[in-house]
Amino acid sequence: MKLKQYFRILIKRIWIVFTLLIIAVGLSAYMNFYVIKPVYESRTTLYVIHRTQPSQLLAYNDIIVGQLLVKDYRELIKSRNITSEVIEQLELKGYTPEFLASNIYISSKNDTRIIEMKVQDGNPQRAMDIADKLSRVFIQKVTELMKVENIGVVDKPTVPVNPVTPKPLKNIFTAIFAAFASALVIIYLIECLDDTVKTPEDVEHNLGMTVLGTIPVINIK
């Protein structure tokens, strides 16, 4: 097929494109604005230090040990011991340690001793409260378990303004792209499965015969 033929086919079936686009945009907008509940994220940053030297200068071994402690602390933050304490102190009704842990995201930047802790919740104020209380309880538990104060707060959590999910514009544009691609596939399948003869080109292409002439349709009023 030539490019003009593809364009003519698309114009002929353009109603399929518009129908799928309207359905996709409407459904996506409804889901994003009325069905999917917004989720807010508050984050805090902690700094892990391990000092064994009496001097104020850090030794190389202290830095290495501090980096190793980060891996342990990442697991400790989401432990039942800490999450249960946070739920009890904030009086989070309906929350379980497992549910709270599933909404906590811990990451560390490469080989640094910086821990970034993110808490997601449907309420922006509660997300900040949990992040703040989680960091406080975590520091307290580490002090009790290891008998050392080696964690500092770099950035305190704040109340998030915009939700991290859903992203209506992004989701709607994704739905538009998916609908357009689906429409092209449907149009292509319709044309491939349609073996009726409509034009002289169809006769030459499907039957391998040369068209000598055509009979015009005359409307007699």
N, C-alpha and C positions, 0 to 999 in steps of 0.2 A: 504493500500500500504506500501511496505517496503521502507526503505531509498534508496536502490539501484534503485527501480522503479522510485522514485521521481527524482533521479539524471539522469536516462536515459531519462525521459520525458523532463527534463530541457535541456539536451544536444541536444535532437531531435528538440526542439523549440528554440534553442539558438539564431537563427536569429531574433526572435522577440525581445529578450533582446537587442541585438546589434543595431537593427533598432531604437528602442525607445530611447536608450542611445544616439545615434548619433543625432537624431532629438532634444532631450532635450538639449544636450550640445550646439548644433549649435544655437538653438533658444534662449537659455538663454544668450549665449555669444553675439549674435547679439543685443538682447534687452539691455543688460548691457553696451555695448560699443558704440552702435550707436543710440539707441532710447531713453533710459532713460537719462535725463539730470542730470549731477552731482549737488549735493546740498552741500554747505559748511556751517559750523556752527562756529560762533564766540561767546565766552561767557565772561561774566564779573561777578564779585562777589561784592555785596554791603553789608554793615554792618549797621544795624539800632540800634540807641542808643536813649534812652529817659531819659533825666536828668532833674530832678526837684530840686535836692538838690544843694545848693551852694558849698558843699564840693566836692572834686575830687572823693570821694568814691561813688560808685553806691549803691543806696538803693534797697531793694528787690522789692518794688513797681515799681521802674524804670525798672527793668528787665522784670517784668510781662507785664507792659504797652508796652515795646519795642516788646515783642513777639506778643502781640495783634496787634500792628501797622503793623507787617509783613504781616498779612492776608489782611489788607486794602491796603497795598502798592502793593501786588501781583495783585490785581484787578485794581489799579490805573495805573500801568505801561502800560497796554494794552488798556487804555481808549482812546476814540476818541480825547480828548483834547491833549494828549501827542503824539499819533501817527501822528496826523495831523501836529503838530509842527515839528516833525522829518522829515516828508515828505517835508514840505515847506523849511526847512533849508538845507536839502541835495539835494533839487530839484530832487526828485525821480519821474521821469516821468512814468505814467502808474500805479503808486501805489495808492491804496486807503487805508484809515485807517483800513478798515475791512481786506484787504489783508495783510497789514503789521502786524496787530494783530495776524493773523492766523499763522504767521511765527515766532512769539515770544513765547518762552516757559519759564515760571517762576516756580521755585521750591525753597523750603526752607528746610533746613536740620533739621528734627525732630522739637524740640522745641527751636531751636536756633534763633538768630536774623540775621542770614546770609541768604541773598537772592541771588540765582544764576539765572542769566538771560542769555538765549541763543537766538541767532538770526540766522535764516537759510536763505540763499540766494544762487542763482546760481552763483554769483560772489564773490570770497573770500575776495577781498578788500572791496567790498560794504557791505558784511556781518559784517566786523569789523567796518566800518564807521557807520553803523546803530546801532550796539551795543554800540559804544562809544557815539554817539549823543543821543541815547535813555537814557543812564544813566545820561548824563548831563542835558537833558531836564527834566527828572524825578526829579532829585535833585532840579532843579530850581523851578518846579511847586510845589513841596512839601513845599519849603521855602515860596513861595508866598501864598499858601493855609493855611498852619498851622503856619506861622510866626515863624518857628523854623528850625534850621539847625541840623538835627539829622541823616543824612545819610552820610556814608563815603564809598569810593571806596577801596575795598581790592585788587582785581585783575583787572587790565585793560584788555580790549579785545585785541587780537592779530589776525594777518592774518592767517587763517587756511591753512594748507598745503594739507591735504588729505580730500576728500569729505566724508560726513557721509553716503550718499547714492549716487549711488548704491554701494553695496559690491559684486563685480563680483565673487570672489572666493567662498564666502559664498553662493551666489545665484546659481552658477553652481553646487556646491556640493549638494545643496538642490534639484536641478533639476535632478541630477544623481540618488539620492535616490528615488525621486518620480517616475522616469522612470523605475527603477529596480522593485519597488513595483508594479507598474502598469503592467509591463511585467509578473510578477508572477501571478497576478490576471487573466490576459488574458489567459495565458497558462493553469491555473487551470480550467477556464471556458471552454476552447476548449476541454480539456480532459474529463470534466464532460458531455459535450453535445455530445461528440463523442461516439456513441453506436455501432460502427462497431467492428467486431471480427477480431483481428489481430494475437493474440497469444493463445496458449493453456490455459494460465492463464485467458484470457478473457472469454473463454468458461466456465471454472469452476466458475468464478466469476459471470458472467451474467446469465448463464443458469443453474448453479448448477449441471452440468454433469461432469463426469470424462472422461478425454481424454485417449482413449486406444492407439492411435497411430496417427502419422502425415504422410502426403504424401510429400516427399521432392520435390522441384522444380529442374528439371534437364535441364540444358541448353545444347541443342544438336547443335553443329556447323557443 
